[in-house]
Amino acid sequence: MKQITLKVQGMTRPHCVKAIEKSVGKLSGVAEVAANLANGQVGMAVDERQVTEAMLRAARVGAGYQVLDERSC
């Protein structure tokens, strides 16, 4: 599993956290996802054989949020 953290713009309420976690959590290969409202980041544990960072970005954009930058940890 690879740990990935992305900064997301537009998370302003607890509902936003749930929407992002639900959207990303549906992807095959995502073992864990946690959105942090306070710092605007989403951390994930992903199987790189099943999901790409582009797919993670698209899931957030599809949920109505903009990914500001991509950072792998």
Secondary structure, DSSP 4 states (H G I P E B T S, - for coil): -EEEEEEEE---SHHHHHHHHHHHHTSTTEEEEEEETTTTEEEEEE-TTT--HHHHHHHHHHTT-EEEEEEE-
